[in-house]
Amino acid sequence: MSKRTMTEAYGEALAELAKENRDIVVLDADLGPHVGIRSFAEAFPERYFTVGIAEQNMVSIAAGLAAYGKIPFANTFASFFEKAYEQIRIAVAYTKLNVKMIAGSGGIATGPDGATHEALEDIAIIRALPNMTLISPADHIEAASAVRAVVAQRGPVYMRFTRPAVQVFDESHSFQIGKAVTIRKGSDATIMATGIMVSEALEATNLLAKEGLDVRVVNFSTIKPIDEEAIVKAASETGAIVTAEDHNIIGGLAGAVSEVLGEHKPADMERVGVKDAFGKSGHTEELFEIYGLTALDIAKAVNRVLGRKRETAASIS
């Protein structure tokens, strides 16, 4: 399977959709070549607006365009959207305007850019805002499919991309907002992953299979609204949950899953992610080892949660 970046696929898909929909416009905060929108700029220069290093202004301008019926796609790194929190909160989320925020280079996988550019709290920030839809595709195929869904859905959307090129799906895959997808069946435990960590989760199941373990993988490409039914189903059928995300373990996918489990179906759970820390500069592979985000780390988490599951069963019997 050929690997491409999510941003490349996004930019090409958006340019294609813009041929059909003249209301699509793009805003760039001085990072166009790095967030995949160069192809749009070349095809539709009259619908492409560069605001410079001014993320707060970009979000406000996008809100104004949306108020007049346009479908603005505002683009920058995930870490820089955090600077525009007040504008996102009031100008976009509060007003329910049809603004699409595309956040490139999310998570520790941003690598050599270092702590200032590694957004490890953006999912938690956006997830707490009412009226927001939050998407984190697993690969470039899902990213391209998500663009069409994002254009079709009215209201604020935050879509997060990670930098490395991975491939999970084939071209037949179709993304649906709010629907988790089981991509590997299993009965012993469930790994619930999002973004680039879906690829790591699948690799982890290969390691676990060598131990005779049958582990399910569910892709949560939509983090808000979270697919509660998929979470309850996995907890009921496997009784052991591991979440995996390239994000702080506080407030992200782990937080969303644990909230659902706490209200509907308590189950033994482990969280794989950055453990309440800032990032640092380094190659992605090195950082994943340092921060415990590798397939091996996920496999170890599955074994830990299965150990507790067995202890709980033994105490009941």
C-alpha positions as CSV (number, residue, x, y, z in Angstrom):
1,M,0.0,0.0,0.0
2,S,1.3,3.5,-0.9
3,K,1.6,5.9,2.0
4,R,0.8,9.6,1.6
5,T,0.4,12.4,4.1
6,M,-3.0,13.4,5.4
7,T,-2.4,17.0,4.3
8,E,-1.6,16.1,0.7
9,A,-4.8,14.1,0.4
10,Y,-6.8,16.8,2.1
11,G,-5.6,19.6,-0.2
12,E,-6.3,17.6,-3.3
13,A,-9.7,16.5,-2.1
14,L,-10.6,20.1,-1.2
15,A,-9.5,21.4,-4.6
16,E,-11.7,18.8,-6.3
17,L,-14.7,19.7,-4.2
18,A,-14.2,23.4,-4.8
19,K,-14.9,22.7,-8.5
20,E,-18.4,21.6,-7.5
21,N,-19.0,24.1,-4.8
22,R,-18.1,27.8,-5.4
23,D,-18.8,28.7,-1.7
24,I,-15.6,26.9,-0.6
25,V,-12.9,29.4,0.3
26,V,-9.5,28.9,2.0
27,L,-7.6,30.9,4.6
28,D,-3.9,30.4,5.3
29,A,-1.9,31.6,8.3
30,D,1.5,31.6,6.5
31,L,1.8,27.8,6.4
32,G,0.2,26.9,3.1
33,P,2.9,24.5,1.8
34,H,2.9,22.7,5.1
35,V,-0.8,22.1,5.5
36,G,-1.6,20.8,2.0
37,I,-3.4,23.8,0.5
38,R,-1.0,24.7,-2.3
39,S,-3.0,22.9,-4.9
40,F,-6.1,24.9,-3.9
41,A,-4.2,28.1,-4.1
42,E,-3.0,27.3,-7.6
43,A,-6.4,26.3,-8.8
44,F,-8.5,29.0,-7.1
45,P,-6.3,32.0,-6.3
46,E,-9.4,34.3,-6.1
47,R,-10.8,32.1,-3.3
48,Y,-7.5,31.8,-1.4
49,F,-6.7,34.3,1.3
50,T,-3.3,34.6,3.1
51,V,-3.6,36.5,6.4
52,G,0.0,36.0,7.6
53,I,1.0,34.9,11.1
54,A,-2.3,36.0,12.5
55,E,-4.3,33.0,13.6
56,Q,-6.8,35.0,15.7
57,N,-7.6,37.3,12.7
58,M,-7.9,34.2,10.4
59,V,-10.5,32.6,12.6
60,S,-12.5,35.9,12.9
61,I,-12.3,36.4,9.1
62,A,-13.5,32.9,8.5
63,A,-16.4,33.5,10.8
64,G,-17.3,36.6,8.8
65,L,-17.2,34.7,5.6
66,A,-19.4,31.9,7.0
67,A,-21.9,34.5,8.2
68,Y,-22.3,35.5,4.5
69,G,-22.8,32.0,3.3
70,K,-19.3,30.9,2.4
71,I,-17.7,27.6,3.6
72,P,-14.3,28.8,4.9
73,F,-11.5,26.3,5.6
74,A,-9.0,28.0,8.0
75,N,-5.6,26.3,8.0
76,T,-2.6,26.3,10.4
77,F,-0.8,24.0,12.8
78,A,-2.8,22.5,15.6
79,S,-0.5,24.3,18.2
80,F,-1.2,27.7,16.6
81,F,-5.0,27.3,16.6
82,E,-4.7,27.3,20.4
83,K,-3.6,31.0,20.2
84,A,-7.1,31.7,18.7
85,Y,-9.1,30.0,21.4
86,E,-11.2,33.0,22.3
87,Q,-12.1,33.6,18.6
88,I,-12.9,29.9,18.1
89,R,-15.0,29.9,21.3
90,I,-17.1,33.0,20.6
91,A,-16.9,33.8,16.9
92,V,-17.3,30.1,15.8
93,A,-18.6,27.7,18.4
94,Y,-21.0,30.1,20.2
95,T,-22.5,31.3,16.9
96,K,-22.5,27.8,15.4
97,L,-21.0,29.3,12.2
98,N,-20.0,27.0,9.3
99,V,-16.3,27.3,9.8
100,K,-13.9,24.4,9.1
101,M,-10.6,24.5,11.0
102,I,-7.9,22.3,9.6
103,A,-5.2,21.6,12.1
104,G,-1.9,20.2,10.7
105,S,1.0,18.7,12.6
106,G,-0.9,17.5,15.6
107,G,0.7,15.6,18.4
108,I,4.2,14.5,19.4
109,A,4.6,13.1,15.8
110,T,5.4,16.6,14.7
111,G,8.9,15.6,15.9
112,P,11.8,17.9,15.2
113,D,9.8,21.1,15.5
114,G,9.8,20.6,19.3
115,A,7.6,21.4,22.2
116,T,6.2,24.8,21.0
117,H,4.8,23.1,17.8
118,E,3.6,19.8,19.3
119,A,-0.1,20.2,20.2
120,L,-0.8,17.7,23.0
121,E,-3.8,19.4,24.4
122,D,-5.8,20.7,21.4
123,I,-8.3,17.8,21.4
124,A,-9.1,18.5,25.0
125,I,-9.6,22.2,24.4
126,I,-11.8,21.8,21.3
127,R,-13.8,18.9,22.8
128,A,-14.9,21.1,25.7
129,L,-16.5,23.6,23.4
130,P,-20.2,23.2,22.7
131,N,-21.4,22.8,19.1
132,M,-18.0,21.6,17.8
133,T,-17.4,18.5,15.7
134,L,-13.9,17.1,16.2
135,I,-12.3,14.7,13.6
136,S,-8.9,12.9,13.7
137,P,-8.5,10.7,10.6
138,A,-6.3,7.5,10.7
139,D,-4.7,8.0,7.3
140,H,-4.7,9.9,4.1
141,I,-7.6,7.9,2.6
142,E,-9.8,8.6,5.6
143,A,-8.7,12.3,5.5
144,A,-9.8,12.7,1.9
145,S,-13.1,11.0,2.6
146,A,-13.6,13.2,5.7
147,V,-13.3,16.4,3.6
148,R,-16.4,15.6,1.7
149,A,-18.3,14.9,4.9
150,V,-17.1,18.1,6.5
151,V,-18.2,20.2,3.5
152,A,-21.7,18.5,3.6
153,Q,-22.1,19.1,7.4
154,R,-23.2,22.5,8.5
155,G,-21.6,23.9,11.6
156,P,-18.1,24.2,13.2
157,V,-15.6,21.5,12.5
158,Y,-12.0,21.0,13.8
159,M,-10.1,18.4,11.9
160,R,-6.7,17.3,13.1
161,F,-3.9,15.8,11.0
162,T,-0.6,14.3,12.0
163,R,2.5,14.7,10.0
164,P,3.9,11.2,9.2
165,A,2.5,9.2,6.3
166,V,0.8,6.0,7.3
167,Q,-1.9,3.8,5.6
168,V,-4.6,1.9,7.4
169,F,-7.5,1.7,4.8
170,D,-7.9,0.9,1.1
171,E,-9.7,3.2,-1.3
172,S,-13.1,1.5,-0.6
173,H,-13.2,3.1,2.9
174,S,-15.9,5.7,3.5
175,F,-15.8,8.0,6.5
176,Q,-18.9,8.9,8.4
177,I,-19.0,11.7,11.1
178,G,-19.8,10.3,14.5
179,K,-19.3,6.6,13.6
180,A,-16.4,4.5,15.0
181,V,-15.2,1.7,12.8
182,T,-14.1,-1.8,14.0
183,I,-11.1,-2.6,11.8
184,R,-10.0,-5.7,13.5
185,K,-12.3,-8.1,15.4
186,G,-11.4,-9.6,18.7
187,S,-12.9,-10.9,22.0
188,D,-10.2,-10.6,24.7
189,A,-9.8,-6.8,24.8
190,T,-10.4,-3.7,22.7
191,I,-7.9,-1.0,21.6
192,M,-9.7,2.3,20.9
193,A,-7.4,4.5,18.8
194,T,-7.5,7.7,16.9
195,G,-5.3,9.4,14.3
196,I,-1.8,8.0,13.7
197,M,-2.2,5.7,16.7
198,V,-4.6,3.4,14.8
199,S,-1.6,2.2,12.8
200,E,0.3,1.5,16.0
201,A,-2.7,-0.3,17.4
202,L,-2.9,-2.6,14.5
203,E,0.8,-3.5,14.9
204,A,0.2,-4.1,18.6
205,T,-2.5,-6.7,17.8
206,N,0.1,-8.6,15.7
207,L,2.4,-8.7,18.7
208,L,-0.5,-9.8,21.0
209,A,-1.6,-12.5,18.5
210,K,1.8,-14.2,19.1
211,E,0.8,-14.5,22.7
212,G,-2.5,-16.1,21.7
213,L,-4.5,-13.0,22.4
214,D,-7.5,-12.0,20.2
215,V,-7.7,-8.2,20.4
216,R,-10.2,-5.8,18.7
217,V,-9.2,-2.5,17.2
218,V,-11.8,0.3,16.8
219,N,-10.9,3.5,15.0
220,F,-12.4,6.6,16.6
221,S,-11.8,9.1,13.8
222,T,-14.6,11.2,15.2
223,I,-13.9,12.2,18.8
224,K,-16.8,14.5,19.1
225,P,-19.6,13.5,18.9
226,I,-18.2,10.3,20.3
227,D,-19.8,7.0,19.2
228,E,-21.2,5.9,22.6
229,E,-22.8,2.8,21.1
230,A,-19.4,1.5,19.9
231,I,-17.8,2.1,23.3
232,V,-20.6,0.3,25.2
233,K,-20.6,-2.6,22.8
234,A,-16.8,-3.1,23.1
235,A,-16.9,-2.9,26.9
236,S,-19.8,-5.4,27.0
237,E,-18.2,-7.9,24.7
238,T,-14.5,-7.7,25.8
239,G,-14.6,-6.1,29.2
240,A,-11.1,-4.6,28.8
241,I,-10.3,-1.3,27.1
242,V,-7.1,0.4,26.0
243,T,-7.2,3.9,24.5
244,A,-4.4,5.1,22.2
245,E,-3.8,8.7,21.1
246,D,-1.0,11.0,20.2
247,H,-2.2,13.6,22.7
248,N,-2.2,14.1,26.5
249,I,-4.0,11.3,28.2
250,I,-6.0,14.0,30.0
251,G,-9.1,15.3,28.1
252,G,-8.7,13.6,24.8
253,L,-9.9,10.3,23.5
254,A,-9.2,8.6,26.8
255,G,-11.3,11.2,28.6
256,A,-14.2,10.8,26.2
257,V,-14.2,7.0,26.4
258,S,-13.9,7.0,30.2
259,E,-16.8,9.4,30.5
260,V,-19.0,7.0,28.5
261,L,-17.8,3.9,30.4
262,G,-18.4,5.6,33.7
263,E,-22.0,6.4,32.9
264,H,-23.0,3.4,30.9
265,K,-20.7,0.4,31.2
266,P,-17.8,0.4,33.6
267,A,-14.8,-1.7,32.4
268,D,-11.1,-2.1,33.2
269,M,-9.2,0.5,31.2
270,E,-5.7,1.7,30.4
271,R,-4.7,4.9,28.7
272,V,-1.8,5.1,26.1
273,G,-0.8,8.7,25.3
274,V,1.5,11.5,26.5
275,K,1.3,11.4,30.3
276,D,0.6,15.0,31.2
277,A,3.9,16.4,29.8
278,F,5.1,18.8,27.1
279,G,6.9,17.4,24.1
280,K,10.5,17.8,23.0
281,S,12.5,17.8,19.7
282,G,13.4,14.5,18.1
283,H,12.5,12.1,15.4
284,T,9.0,10.7,15.6
285,E,10.2,7.1,16.3
286,E,12.4,8.3,19.1
287,L,9.7,10.4,20.7
288,F,7.2,7.6,20.5
289,E,9.6,5.4,22.5
290,I,10.3,8.1,25.0
291,Y,6.7,9.0,25.6
292,G,5.4,5.4,25.5
293,L,3.3,5.5,22.3
294,T,4.7,2.5,20.3
295,A,2.9,-0.6,19.4
296,L,4.9,-2.4,22.1
297,D,3.6,0.1,24.7
298,I,0.1,-0.5,23.5
299,A,0.6,-4.3,23.8
300,K,1.9,-3.9,27.3
301,A,-1.1,-1.8,28.2
302,V,-3.4,-4.6,26.9
303,N,-1.6,-7.1,29.1
304,R,-2.0,-4.9,32.1
305,V,-5.7,-4.3,31.6
306,L,-6.2,-8.1,30.9
307,G,-4.5,-8.8,34.2
308,R,-6.9,-6.6,36.1
309,K,-9.8,-8.1,34.1
310,R,-8.8,-11.6,35.3
311,E,-8.4,-10.3,38.9
312,T,-11.9,-8.8,38.8
313,A,-13.4,-12.1,37.4
314,A,-11.6,-14.1,40.1
315,S,-12.8,-11.9,42.9
316,I,-16.4,-12.2,41.7
317,S,-16.2,-16.0,41.4
